[in-house]
Amino acid sequence: MTISIVPNTNPEVLRVFIVRHGQTDHNVKKILQGHTDIDLNPTGIDQARKLGQVFLMMELDDIISSDLSRCQNTVKEIAVHHQKEVELTPAFRERNMGIAEGMYLKDALAKHGESFREFGEKKEQFKERVDREFTKVVKRNSDSKNILICTHGGTITMFVNYLHREKGFKLHRDLSVENLKVPFNTSVAVVDLARDGNGGVIQEFGNTEHLGGRFEVKDQMLR
């Protein structure tokens, strides 16, 4: 990728940095989290601190986060540099997976098959929940240049694909649809929205430069 994580200076654009929370023990053990409130493990805390350095000298006009602990304790490593209160919302939580939550991925697959998520929140409900909150955040930032959202792997994957496939957001020349998969812990996506309402551009996805390399989630069914 040729784009690094840099602030937007164009008044005609709102740049949204979308970051995933740091690692949890459930991530390591391949246990489905969903709405279950699992905190960061020591690796996740270290990842969050490194992520905070990315935004150290960047002015952020608004910071919003899922209200679950793993996001709260990731985003606080960013907010500490900005003297800005973080807005917490359940609307940016992961998809609720119903009876599959708390199960090992292998057990959920063995018992329910690949449709195990359908026992919880329906796809359309999930999309509408996140889109409604995102639209609200964008509207209140009509004069902002750079804002940040901290959320979950499945939420990021679903929503960025929705922006591209259904809302017509373009992909940066170095990105393809195949790149828009579940991102690594504390990865950064960058989405630019045009102020005139004419869509936007997904400039970056899954950036993990702050961790010292390019890292990807191997098991894409895990959330």
PyMOL commands that set and color helices and strands:
alter all, ss='L'
color gray80, all
select helices_A, chain A and resi 25-29+42-54+69-79+90-92+98-100+105-119+123-140+153-165+177-179+209-211
alter helices_A, ss='H'
color red, helices_A
select strands_A, chain A and resi 13-20+62-66+87-89+146-151+170-171+188-194+200-207
alter strands_A, ss='S'
color yellow, strands_A
deselect
rebuild
show_as cartoon
